[in-house]
Amino acid sequence: MRRVPARELRPHPRNWRTHSDRQRDVLRGVLAEIGYADALLAREKSDGSLELIDGHLRAETTPEMLVPVLVLDVDEGEAAKLLATLDPLAKLAGMDRDALAEVLAETTTDSAAVHTLWDELLAATATELPPAAPLPEVAKDLPLVEVPELYQLIVDCADEAEQQGLYEELHERGLKLRVVSL
């Protein structure tokens, strides 16, 4: 986790998400009332720069702020996979109307854009959805997927400098490494 001036983050060249004026207004409303409540995701390029994977609109909206960035140890292909999956995965979540109504009954906002979004969420949960199409038959003779055994180790380091030193030492020994921040 690092705090980085948002203007220093490089947008991912293959970012496919676009952002409407309405989304920008809602984001500005949340940032004004709460601030950053989630880290942006980036990967470190070979030149030391940070390339965004998730959080393009937040970085664009607050270019002069120091923003929380979770720097992932992923390669270009893994970054592309995350770029293609994170937002669509969130869209797959359902809504519990009663739980949403309870949260909204206890929550206030000064932002008209946020308030409108909440009203629309409640209205969307009240509409009847058409019945789901039946699931296709799944072949019963699919091959088993073999998952290789992995022997992993997590080491608690005192600080980032110790983590970097240990990483370099183990890397020189030829071990396959991945940095994990918990």
C-alpha positions, 0 to 999 in steps of 0.5 A: 500500500502506498500513498501516491499523487494521483497525477503520477498514476498512468492510466492503463492503455487498454482501460475499456470503462467510460464514465458519464457526467452522472457517475462523476457527480456521484463520485464527487459527492461521495469523495466530498462527504467521506473521502477515499474509502477504497484503494486504487489498484495499480502495478509497477512497471519496469521503469518504476511508474505505476499503471492503474488497473482500477480507479481511473475515475478516482485518480482523474477526479482528484489529480492533486491528492495523495491517494491510497494505491494497492500496488499488485505484483501482477504481470501485464496479462494478469493486469488485463485479466483484472481490468476485464473482470473487476467491474463486471464481477461487481455487477453480478451481485444481487440486491436485498431490498429490505437490507438496502432500505434499512441502510438507506433509512439510517443514512443521509447525504448532502449530495443530490447526485448520491441521493438520486442514485439511492432512490433509483436503487430502491426503485430498481429492487421493487420492479419484478424481474422476468423469470430467468432462462433455464440453465443449459445442460452441463455435459456430465463427462467433462474432464477433471481439472487438475490443480497442482500442489503448491507449497507456499510460505508467508513471511511477516517482515518488520517493514518494506525495506526488510520485505524488499531485501528478503525478496531480492535474496530469495529471487537471486536463489531462483525462487518463484516469488510474489509479493502479498500485502495483507 
